[in-house]
Amino acid sequence: MRYVHPLIDTQRDLLENTMTHDTSPRARARAHSLLLSAAGMTIKDITKIYPVDRDTVSTWIRKWEHEGPASLHDTPRSGRPAKLTPEEQQLAIA
């Protein structure tokens, strides 16, 4: 069984804050999963809460151990350049 290593208070506070206040749903799910794992919940049980594969939860734990807080958020991905200029994007949002 794989679990998150015991959390220190600052890590727990960061994960709890991310889980409740972050704007990214993915970051909130990762933080919550890590807290559940630290509380002793198995990966199998976490996959029942979040519809992800066992390997995904295991990756979240492994990345947390190696990258820390940076692992909670997605890294920028390559993709097609935007068709709209930044000004047009702001106008579209408004």
N, C-alpha and C positions, 0 to 999 in steps of 0.2 A: 504494500500500500504506500502511496505517495501522499504526503501532506506538506503544507507550508511549514517551514521551520518556525519555532515559537517567535511571536512578534514582540518587539519592544514597544513601549508606550507610544513613542513618536510614530512608528509605523502603523500601529493600530489607529491612532488618531487620524493619520493621513488617509488610510483606507476608509474609515468611517465618514470622513468629510467628503471624500471622492464619491462614495456610494450615495450620499444624500444630496450633494450640492453640484456635482459636475454636470456640465451641459451635454456631455457625450454619453449616450445610453450604453455604448460598448465599455467605456471606462467604468461606469457605474456597475455593470454586470461583472466585470473582471474584479473590481474591488470587493464586491459582495461575495463572489466565489472564493476569493482568497481569505476573507474573514471566516467564511463557513469552513474552509479547509483547516484553518488555524484552530477552529473550535472542535475539530475532530471529525467533521463530516467527510465521508468518502467521495472520491471522484464520481463514482456511480450515482450516488445520491445527488450530487451537484448537477449532474446531467439530467436528472428528473426535474430540477427547478428551471434550468436554462436549457433550451433545446439545442445543445451542441454536442459534439462527439467527445468521447473520453480523451482522445488525443488533444483536443482543443483545450480542455481544462488542464491537462497535464502540461501543455505548452505554456499556459498562463502562469502556472506555478513555477516552471523552470525559468521563464523569463523574469518573473519577479525576483527569484533568487539571484539571477545574474545581472539584471539591469535596474532593479529596484523600481522606484516610482515612475521612471520613464516608460516602463513596460505597460502601464495602464492605458496609454493613449496610442492610437494608430500612428504609424510613421507615414509621411507623405508618399503617395504613390505616383508613378508616372502615368500619363494619360494624354489624351488629345488636348491640345491647347484650347483655351476658351475662345469662343467666337466673339464674345462681347468684350469690349474694353472695360476697364475698372469703373469708368463713369457710367457706362450702360448697365453694368451689373448693379450698381447702387440704385439707378433709376428703376430697374426691374424689381428690386427688393421693395422700393418705396411704393 
